[in-house]
């Protein structure tokens, strides 16, 4: 691992908060690349070179003992069984020696944390590159095509996320959480514009459902984010990926509209196949015509009332319970809906007309 100057400076400044002594980070060429004593940056530290050569702690008892050195203690920094530099603490030995191993260990911990973050970021970028390449039919232009993507069963899942409401950290953590909670090398996750996309290298629908259920519950509880997932049919040929991605998009759209289940497989869409194929403008115009006499401020109320009517098969007592209203008030509102629209939800044909109209209104 090569340490850049910015990271090294961040480490020495963090460690300075632990002990009130000047701290230096020296690279494997003996050059101080970071220091809390800014005058020493980019100077040679001969004592550190001896530390690197001997691969052990070197104590310096006076400032002129080695060129470019000051009294203090210098310790080799190890990462993955390799010495990647030296951490030095300036000051009287009787003060700084007791901090030596603590500062060394803290440096190695900070380096490991940074390496983990860099590795995770690289993996996320790799996942995004792979998914974008698949959707643009350019996967085979990559230098390395993951073997798991060839000749294996796959599913797409798609959820729409609010583009401007979620911060960068929440979106990044959503992708990390997705990949870390599924079998290794069996999932690629990313966010492209307002779409949260997963590719599962798996045909096990129960596993996929359980994974998405966990994502849904976690982000609903922690961030009040409702994710409606659409999942494609199983496919193998990567050249047909765009077709299956579009399946997942349609299922996602229907999951958002119908609100019957936040996790919906394309094969289970049924009526949704027809509705999501219709022009959105035509559906909106249809809705406006049917519901035009309802006050816009009351649309949400009548929408909830109507769908509860269908859910409870017209049971006034159950609707009353769910809406915290008296049964007589519910009955009055149902009659009012008929009066305003000219369609009676108690009549089967009229119910279907109202169902399409209310379905188009965003909940």
C-alpha positions as CSV (number, residue, x, y, z in Angstrom):
1,X,0.0,0.0,0.0
2,X,1.4,3.4,-1.0
3,X,0.6,6.2,1.3
4,X,-0.2,9.5,-0.3
5,X,0.7,12.8,1.4
6,X,-2.8,13.8,2.1
7,X,-3.6,10.6,4.0
8,X,-0.3,10.7,5.9
9,X,-1.0,14.3,7.0
10,X,-4.5,13.4,8.1
11,X,-3.0,10.6,10.2
12,X,-0.3,12.6,11.9
13,X,-2.8,15.4,12.7
14,X,-5.3,12.8,14.2
15,X,-2.5,11.3,16.3
16,X,-1.4,14.7,17.5
17,X,-4.8,14.9,19.3
18,X,-3.7,11.9,21.4
19,X,-0.3,13.2,22.5
20,X,0.9,16.8,22.5
21,X,4.1,16.1,20.6
22,X,5.1,16.7,17.0
23,X,4.6,13.6,14.8
24,X,6.1,12.8,11.4
25,X,5.3,10.2,8.8
26,X,8.4,9.2,6.7
27,X,8.2,7.2,3.5
28,X,10.4,4.3,2.5
29,X,12.9,6.7,0.9
30,X,13.5,8.5,4.2
31,X,11.5,11.6,3.2
32,X,9.1,13.2,5.6
33,X,5.9,13.3,3.7
34,X,3.7,14.6,6.5
35,X,4.4,16.3,9.8
36,X,2.7,18.4,12.5
37,X,5.9,20.5,12.2
38,X,5.2,21.8,8.6
39,X,8.8,23.0,8.2
40,X,10.1,19.5,8.2
41,X,7.8,18.2,5.3
42,X,9.8,17.1,2.2
43,X,13.1,16.9,4.2
44,X,15.3,13.8,4.6
45,X,15.2,11.9,7.9
46,X,18.4,9.8,8.2
47,X,17.2,8.2,11.5
48,X,14.1,6.8,9.7
49,X,16.4,5.2,7.0
50,X,18.2,3.3,9.8
51,X,14.8,2.3,11.2
52,X,13.8,1.0,7.8
53,X,17.1,-0.8,7.3
54,X,17.0,-2.5,10.7
55,X,13.2,-3.0,10.6
56,X,13.0,-2.0,14.3
57,X,12.5,0.9,16.6
58,X,15.2,3.6,16.6
59,X,15.6,6.0,19.5
60,X,17.3,9.3,18.9
61,X,18.7,10.9,22.1
62,X,19.8,14.3,20.6
63,X,18.9,16.5,17.7
64,X,22.2,16.3,15.9
65,X,22.6,12.5,16.2
66,X,21.4,11.9,12.5
67,X,21.1,14.5,9.7
68,X,17.5,15.8,9.4
69,X,16.5,14.1,12.7
70,X,15.3,15.4,16.0
71,X,15.4,13.6,19.4
72,X,12.6,11.2,19.8
73,X,11.5,7.7,18.7
74,X,10.9,6.2,15.3
75,X,9.0,3.0,14.6
76,X,8.4,1.0,11.4
77,X,4.8,0.9,10.2
78,X,3.5,-2.5,9.0
79,X,0.7,-3.2,6.6
80,X,-0.1,-6.7,5.4
81,X,3.4,-8.0,6.4
82,X,5.1,-5.2,4.6
83,X,6.9,-2.1,6.0
84,X,5.3,0.9,4.3
85,X,7.0,3.8,6.2
86,X,8.0,5.1,9.6
87,X,6.1,7.0,12.2
88,X,8.2,9.3,14.3
89,X,7.5,11.2,17.6
90,X,9.6,14.2,18.4
91,X,10.5,14.9,22.1
92,X,12.5,13.8,25.1
93,X,12.8,10.0,25.2
94,X,11.5,9.7,28.7
95,X,8.2,11.3,27.5
96,X,7.8,9.9,24.0
97,X,9.1,6.3,24.3
98,X,6.0,5.2,26.3
99,X,3.8,6.4,23.5
100,X,5.7,4.7,20.7
101,X,3.9,1.4,20.4
102,X,0.5,3.0,21.0
103,X,1.1,5.5,18.1
104,X,2.4,2.8,15.9
105,X,-0.7,0.6,16.4
106,X,-3.0,3.5,16.0
107,X,-1.3,4.4,12.7
108,X,-1.7,0.8,11.4
109,X,-5.4,0.8,12.4
110,X,-6.0,4.1,10.6
111,X,-4.2,2.8,7.5
112,X,-6.3,-0.4,7.6
113,X,-9.5,1.6,7.9
114,X,-8.5,3.7,4.9
115,X,-7.6,0.6,2.9
116,X,-11.1,-0.9,3.6
117,X,-12.8,2.3,2.5
118,X,-10.7,2.4,-0.7
119,X,-11.5,-1.3,-1.4
120,X,-15.2,-0.8,-0.8
121,X,-15.2,2.3,-3.1
122,X,-13.3,0.4,-5.8
123,X,-15.8,-2.4,-5.6
124,X,-18.8,0.0,-5.8
125,X,-17.3,1.7,-8.8
126,X,-16.6,-1.7,-10.4
127,X,-20.3,-2.8,-9.8
128,X,-21.5,0.5,-11.4
129,X,-19.2,0.0,-14.4
130,X,-20.4,-3.6,-14.9
131,X,-24.1,-2.7,-14.7
132,X,-23.8,0.3,-17.0
133,X,-21.9,-1.8,-19.5
134,X,-24.5,-4.5,-19.4
135,X,-27.4,-2.1,-19.9
136,X,-25.5,-0.4,-22.8
137,X,-24.5,-3.8,-24.4
138,X,-20.8,-3.0,-23.9
139,X,-19.9,-5.6,-21.2
140,X,-17.4,-7.3,-23.5
141,X,-15.6,-4.1,-24.1
142,X,-14.3,-4.4,-20.5
143,X,-10.9,-5.9,-20.0
144,X,-12.3,-8.5,-17.7
145,X,-15.8,-10.0,-17.9
146,X,-16.7,-11.6,-14.5
147,X,-17.2,-15.4,-15.1
148,X,-20.2,-15.3,-12.9
149,X,-22.1,-13.2,-15.5
150,X,-21.6,-15.7,-18.3
151,X,-23.9,-18.8,-18.7
152,X,-25.5,-18.3,-15.3
153,X,-29.1,-17.6,-14.2
154,X,-29.7,-13.9,-13.4
155,X,-32.3,-11.5,-12.2
156,X,-32.6,-7.7,-12.3
157,X,-34.2,-5.8,-9.4
158,X,-35.0,-2.1,-9.7
159,X,-36.3,0.4,-7.1
160,X,-36.9,4.1,-7.7
161,X,-35.3,6.4,-5.1
162,X,-36.0,10.2,-4.5
163,X,-33.1,11.8,-6.4
164,X,-32.8,15.0,-4.4
165,X,-34.0,13.9,-1.0
166,X,-31.3,11.3,-0.3
167,X,-27.7,12.5,0.6
168,X,-24.7,10.9,-1.0
169,X,-23.8,8.9,2.1
170,X,-27.2,7.3,2.4
171,X,-27.2,6.3,-1.3
172,X,-23.6,4.9,-1.0
173,X,-24.5,3.0,2.1
174,X,-27.6,1.6,0.5
175,X,-25.4,0.0,-2.2
176,X,-22.9,-1.2,0.3
177,X,-25.6,-2.7,2.5
178,X,-27.1,-4.4,-0.5
179,X,-23.9,-6.1,-1.6
180,X,-22.7,-7.0,1.9
181,X,-26.0,-8.7,2.8
182,X,-26.0,-11.2,-0.1
183,X,-23.8,-14.1,-0.9
184,X,-20.3,-12.9,-2.0
185,X,-19.9,-12.6,-5.8
186,X,-23.6,-13.2,-6.3
187,X,-24.7,-9.6,-6.6
188,X,-23.8,-6.3,-8.2
189,X,-25.5,-3.2,-6.9
190,X,-25.5,0.4,-8.0
191,X,-27.5,3.6,-8.3
192,X,-27.9,5.2,-11.7
193,X,-29.8,8.5,-11.7
194,X,-32.9,7.7,-9.6
195,X,-32.8,3.9,-10.0
196,X,-31.3,1.5,-7.4
197,X,-30.3,-1.6,-9.4
198,X,-29.3,-5.0,-8.4
199,X,-28.1,-7.9,-10.6
200,X,-28.4,-11.2,-8.8
201,X,-26.3,-14.1,-10.1
202,X,-29.0,-16.4,-8.8
203,X,-32.2,-18.2,-9.7
204,X,-33.4,-18.6,-6.1
205,X,-36.4,-16.3,-5.9
206,X,-36.9,-16.9,-2.2
207,X,-33.3,-15.7,-1.4
208,X,-33.8,-12.6,-3.6
209,X,-37.1,-11.8,-1.9
210,X,-35.6,-12.2,1.6
211,X,-32.7,-9.9,0.6
212,X,-35.0,-7.2,-0.7
213,X,-37.4,-7.6,2.3
214,X,-34.4,-6.9,4.6
215,X,-33.4,-3.8,2.5
216,X,-37.0,-2.6,2.5
217,X,-37.4,-3.0,6.3
218,X,-34.0,-1.5,7.2
219,X,-34.4,1.7,5.1
220,X,-38.1,2.1,6.0
221,X,-37.3,2.0,9.7
222,X,-34.0,4.0,9.6
223,X,-34.6,6.5,6.9
224,X,-38.4,6.4,6.3
225,X,-37.6,5.4,2.7
226,X,-40.1,3.2,1.0
227,X,-38.5,1.1,-1.7
228,X,-40.8,-0.6,-4.2
229,X,-38.9,-3.3,-5.9
230,X,-39.6,-4.8,-9.3
231,X,-37.8,-8.1,-10.3
232,X,-37.4,-9.5,-13.8
233,X,-37.8,-13.0,-15.0
234,X,-34.8,-15.3,-14.9
235,X,-32.4,-14.9,-17.8
236,X,-29.0,-16.2,-18.9
237,X,-28.0,-14.4,-22.1
238,X,-26.3,-11.2,-21.1
239,X,-27.0,-9.8,-24.6
240,X,-30.8,-9.8,-23.7
241,X,-30.2,-7.9,-20.4
242,X,-31.9,-4.7,-21.5
243,X,-35.2,-6.6,-22.0
244,X,-35.1,-8.0,-18.5
245,X,-34.1,-4.7,-17.0
246,X,-37.2,-3.2,-18.6
247,X,-39.3,-6.0,-17.1
248,X,-38.0,-5.0,-13.7
249,X,-38.8,-1.4,-14.4
250,X,-42.4,-2.3,-15.3
251,X,-42.8,-4.4,-12.1
252,X,-41.3,-1.5,-10.1
253,X,-43.8,0.9,-11.6
254,X,-46.7,-1.4,-10.8
255,X,-45.5,-2.1,-7.3
256,X,-45.5,1.7,-6.7
257,X,-49.0,2.2,-8.2
258,X,-50.8,-0.8,-6.8
259,X,-49.2,-0.7,-3.3
260,X,-50.2,-4.4,-2.9
261,X,-46.7,-5.6,-2.3
262,X,-43.4,-3.6,-2.3
263,X,-41.6,-6.6,-3.8
264,X,-43.1,-7.7,-7.1
265,X,-41.8,-10.2,-9.7
266,X,-42.6,-9.4,-13.3
267,X,-44.3,-12.7,-13.8
268,X,-46.8,-11.9,-11.1
269,X,-47.9,-8.5,-12.5
270,X,-51.2,-9.8,-14.2
271,X,-53.3,-6.7,-14.6
272,X,-50.2,-4.6,-14.1
273,X,-48.9,-5.8,-17.5
274,X,-51.8,-4.1,-19.2
275,X,-51.8,-0.9,-17.2
276,X,-48.0,-0.2,-17.4
277,X,-48.2,-0.6,-21.1
278,X,-50.7,2.2,-21.5
279,X,-49.6,5.8,-22.1
280,X,-49.2,7.7,-18.8
281,X,-50.8,10.9,-20.2
282,X,-53.8,8.9,-21.4
283,X,-54.3,7.4,-18.0
284,X,-54.0,10.8,-16.3
285,X,-56.6,12.3,-18.7
286,X,-58.9,9.3,-18.0
287,X,-58.5,9.9,-14.2
288,X,-59.3,13.6,-14.5
289,X,-62.4,13.0,-16.5
290,X,-63.8,10.5,-14.0
291,X,-62.8,12.4,-10.8
292,X,-63.2,16.0,-12.0
293,X,-66.0,16.8,-9.6
294,X,-64.1,15.8,-6.5
295,X,-62.4,18.7,-4.7
296,X,-58.6,18.2,-5.1
297,X,-58.2,18.5,-1.3
298,X,-60.5,15.5,-0.9
299,X,-59.0,13.2,-3.6
300,X,-56.6,11.5,-1.2
301,X,-59.5,10.8,1.3
302,X,-61.7,9.3,-1.4
303,X,-58.8,7.3,-2.8
304,X,-58.1,5.7,0.6
305,X,-61.8,5.1,1.1
306,X,-62.2,3.5,-2.3
307,X,-59.2,1.1,-2.0
308,X,-60.3,0.1,1.6
309,X,-63.7,-0.6,0.1
310,X,-62.1,-3.1,-2.3
311,X,-59.8,-4.5,0.3
312,X,-62.6,-5.3,2.7
313,X,-65.1,-6.4,0.0
314,X,-67.4,-3.5,0.9
315,X,-67.5,-4.2,4.7
316,X,-68.5,-0.8,6.2
317,X,-67.5,-1.9,9.7
318,X,-64.0,-2.8,8.6
319,X,-63.5,0.4,6.6
320,X,-64.8,2.3,9.6
321,X,-62.2,0.7,11.9
322,X,-59.3,1.4,9.5
323,X,-60.3,5.0,8.9
324,X,-61.3,5.7,12.5
325,X,-64.7,7.0,11.4
326,X,-68.3,6.2,12.3
327,X,-70.0,3.7,10.0
328,X,-72.7,6.2,9.2
329,X,-70.0,8.6,8.0
330,X,-68.4,5.9,5.8
331,X,-71.8,5.2,4.3
332,X,-72.4,8.9,3.7
333,X,-69.0,9.3,1.9
334,X,-69.6,6.3,-0.3
335,X,-72.9,7.7,-1.4
336,X,-71.2,11.1,-1.9
337,X,-68.6,9.4,-4.1
338,X,-71.4,8.1,-6.3
339,X,-73.0,11.6,-6.4
340,X,-69.7,13.3,-7.4
341,X,-68.6,10.8,-10.1
342,X,-71.8,9.2,-11.3
343,X,-70.3,5.8,-10.6
344,X,-71.3,3.6,-7.7
345,X,-68.5,1.4,-6.2
346,X,-71.2,-1.1,-5.2
347,X,-71.8,-1.8,-8.9
348,X,-69.2,-4.1,-10.4
349,X,-68.8,-2.3,-13.7
350,X,-68.7,1.1,-11.9
351,X,-66.1,-0.2,-9.5
352,X,-63.7,-1.1,-12.3
353,X,-64.1,2.4,-13.8
354,X,-63.3,4.0,-10.5
355,X,-60.5,1.6,-9.8
356,X,-58.6,2.6,-12.9
357,X,-59.2,6.3,-12.1
358,X,-58.0,6.2,-8.5
359,X,-55.1,3.9,-9.5
360,X,-53.6,6.7,-11.6
361,X,-53.5,9.2,-8.8
362,X,-50.2,9.1,-6.9
363,X,-50.7,7.9,-3.3
